[in-house]
Amino acid sequence: MLIAFTNCQDDDDQLSLSTSQIEVSSEGGEESIEITSNTGWQALFTDNDAASWISLSPLSGNSKNNKVKITFDENKEYEERSAEILFKAGKATQTLRITQKMSEELRLATHTIVCEQKGGKLGLKVYENVDYTIHISKEAQSWIQPIETKTLNEDSIYFQISENTDTLTRKGSIILQANDSEISDTFTVYQQELSLELSSQAIAFFHTKSTKKVYVTSTHTTAEGYPDYIYTFSPTASSWCTIEPSEDKKTLSISVEPNNTDEPRATDIIITASVLKKTLHITQSAKSDEKYYEDKEYIQLQKATKGKGVNIVLMGDGFTKTDLQQGGYYESTMRQSADYFFSIEPYASYRDYFNVYMIAAESEEEGVSNANQGIRVDNKFRSSFGEGTAIDWDYKLCLDYVDCIPELNGQPNILSILILNSNYYAGTTVMSMDGYAVAACPMSREEPPLDFEGLIHHEAGGHGFGFLNDEYVYYETQQLPKGIKEEIKMWHAAGYFQNTDVTNLPTQVIWKDFIGMDKYPAVGFYEGANMYGFGIWRPEEESCMDRNIAYYNAPSRWSIVKRIMQLAGEPFTFDDFVRTDHVQAPPETKSGLLKPVPPLGRPILLTHSLNRKEIKSPVKTKP
């Protein structure tokens, strides 16, 4: 808007400006005006704030014609600003009015969101003072649709997000592009995948009346955040099997009536969330021909045929009475666990040196507690999933069960493997200075190497028996703290953590005997282990203690074999190991291209003996 300038002066004082108003773009810049006066003049800011973004040169002059250069800073604000400059020549005055345009604005109040699997209406607040066009990224055009157009100023735009029926998370972008400039802003939408998980895939009932629980989790949820699913099963099973969901539908209570017939019976419960279906298989045994292990009853699965015998004890948590049928789920799971333990070198080659026991442990309820999900299960060893992949349980009670085996009562150097009746990916091992260890391993159904077998290799074979350190790097840019460094040195002195070292000096590192050997070209110095990226080294690029792959690096294998032979009471040298070791590093360990795996729970290290007391076995030993 143009405003006419005023001219107040005496007859003798004359002052004029070449313009009375200047309009400036938001970018700022430079303008000039001509001043005509018959006497000396000066320029004054009527507002002190104007001096912060306007500068004049010169600020005064004589009676001749003068040219004044005016410089304007960029206006980064989203509001127009103005100022007045007063020119005085004697009693004559002139006012120059300056207006600077606002900065162009096109921005979103937020820039990312994780939408629920069901989808719904998405509103985005936009701050703008320009016209713009909305674009949807190509991969998201089928599931992100604009449903309302924008209004002026501080407005909101709305989109309809379709349901995600895929089992993978999806990502899309909403781009706001100014029509007449290059400014833009982008909003990223992540949408949850469709998932449906059951705490058990199958439930076995004893012939008597009983109730068991199954926990249901799903990304397909109600407005209250509860799992949203339906279940169906054969009408013919309704006479003996009933299903009762909890109010929040997170739990299904399955009840069966007594089976007084001579035939077992079964039914399938189909649970459906959106388009995803899961089957829960229900079986109930017949009244006749049932033989079950008693709590703390044990059998020997394998007897050592070489040496004094190295002892392993398998037990389970979250297994109920019906699982303890002889030859049934519990026993088959323990036998499978033993096979997994010996499916990797060097254990496969030294299996004949081991005694393997199974001891029955009966829980009141099936499964494992989960503190993060508010799930409480009444299981024998009070196992519970904690933060991340860590597991909490009563490891001293595991020790009491070991002592129920007379030949192992009070003995050191025993590995216990606690199998958790859950498909969760997690793992933690307790190691004590007296050589006793307990490795907690769920029955993970993840893809290898994150599966059940991979957990046995890492937790039981690596930590529990091999006393190996983790080779994960989680804090990629951090140095190993001094306190942890001293702790590792202490455990080194006790024969633990022989696969990592806090030095990379070839003459001092723990695996110095392997350095330079033609048979072990992969052995060297790779910085990063024990969660930290710097200040600690591992001997090979990849191994089970990093990626869970079915491969222990050469120094780890030597540490394992050395302990086997020590406990077996047979002499064995490093040269004997090199002569008999014929394991080749798999291609993955040389490429470094494997994706990172989630770190498992840190080992619990006990520097004291566990003070074991003698416990008499209440159950007769079985052959």
Phi, psi and omega in degrees: 000130179272133177239127182295139179278157179255158182222101179249118185201159170282169181297332185270340183260128180235138181206130176216152178244149179291339175206153179254358183209139177231132173251129187241143176288166180294337180289345184082197180143212186217137176226162177228147174229155177260136178242129177242128183207153176260011178206176179297148184224165175210157180248137181229139173278127177281344179230122182299329180296333182297329181295344180282343180227358177234136174228142180241145175213115001273172178268354179204164180197182183259197188281352179283171174296136183233145174248126182248128177266128180242125182248136183240131174285162176294139175267104182270359180273161181264026175227145177292148176228155183217164179204161175234138176242126182262123176257133181233134173227098188065237178264359179275143179224151173219146181243130175254120179260130184240131176235130178243132182293155177288158175290144177293134184236129172206096183211153180262148180293326175226168187230359178204154177204149171252111182274151177292157183301324181290341183081201181139194182273132180242123177249134179238129177275132183238135172253120186206153170224023177227160172283144183213166179238143180263131176237141174251133179301149190303318185289348183248002185294338180278345184231356172242117183231128174296139179237350175215146178272163183284158170249189184274161174062227182280098189237178176233145175239152189231147181222151174257123178260122181284161177295140177264106180264008177271158179268013177238144173297144177237160187224139176214165183233141172248119185248129174256120184237124177297143183287325188242014177208179184268358183290145181203169175211151186232138176243131182255130180248122170253136179237131180303147174284166174274120179225151176211116183233139175247141179293339176218145175265342181211143177232128178251130180251146169292170185288345182276170177295134186200161177226137175227157183248145172235133181261134185245129173233142181202148172279348176275100191235164174280177178298333179276356180090012180269153177303136182245103184209168172235158177225147178220153171204170188298131178301333181291341180270352185293344180284339181232350182231130177232153183232132179227111178281151174288167183301323180269002177063016177279345183228136171248123176264117181257122181240143177233147174275163180301140176255099183264014179267178178265005183241134173292160179223160186205158173205160177247132173259121180263119180251126186235127173238112186059240181260004184262133181238142172229146181250129175251114185269124181249128176231148174225128183285162176280165184291327184270162172060037178252123175232126186234148172288141173276157176302132181076006172282143185226159171223157176262116182280332182207138177247133181297137176251359178225143175068192182283343182099119177259128195260130173233136178238126178256136176212163184232155176234141181085019176254131183263179184306318183295335178287342187270014176298136182301127184079006184267207189300313182298309182297317180295326178293319179294320178295320177297320179299319178297318179297321177297319180301320184265013181271004183230143176283146008270002183298325181301319182283341184245021183299327184294349180272357190252140162264134179235125180244151170238131176238135184282139176224116185262123177260153177287326180231156183273140172105196186228140177293157177220104184299324183291329182260002179071026180263125179241118181244133179275079179254168190296312187261012177056038179289142182208138174282131181253220180290136177061239181250015181282153179232137174249141176195170180272087184289336177292327176293326174302320180295322177299321179292321177301319183288352173286350175266108191308316183289349179252355185302118177077003183280143175275183172056046177244135174260123171255137176243116180262111181270124181264130183280072181203150178265014182290146175269111180193172177177140177209145179232138173260128178234134178240160183294342179274009175090357178274142179214149173232124178251121179265121186227111172289166181268064186302139176255016177293166176292147176304144006267020180267013184274184181303314181298318179297324178293319177299315180299314185286307187282307185281308181287322183279295181286307193295311179262316184284347182056036183273155178269158172291143176249013177297151168240110180252316177266082193298328185255007186255148177275144176301123181298151183300319181299318179291324177301314180293324178296318179297319178299320179297316180289329174303315183298334179268003178093010181262164172057042182284359180259004175221154178211156181264011173228152174241025176282122185303332182271352184239340184297150184304322182264032183299332181293339180273340187296128176085358180283132180300330183288339184232064182293340182282344183282129179196226181226116180236112186286135179117118177185175177052035177084342188254146185278339185222152175089004177210144187234153174240159189277335180226162185299314183228153174193177179301326184280001173245302188256000184069007180293159184280060181203120169265135179295166189302311178298328177293318179297320179296318178298319180292311182296319180301319180290319177305311185288328175296313181290332178282346179077028181242137180293142182199128182250171176298321178297324177297319179297311182300322182292326185260352182274119182231032181273131178258137176295128178294160183305326183300328184285349179257343186271328183068019185258000181293145178287149178295150176249154180297129178298138175279172182301141179295140178302146175266115187258122180248119182275000182242164173290155182274005175052057184286140178250156182286129178233124180281136180289126180277355186237138180294138180293137176262150179291000000 
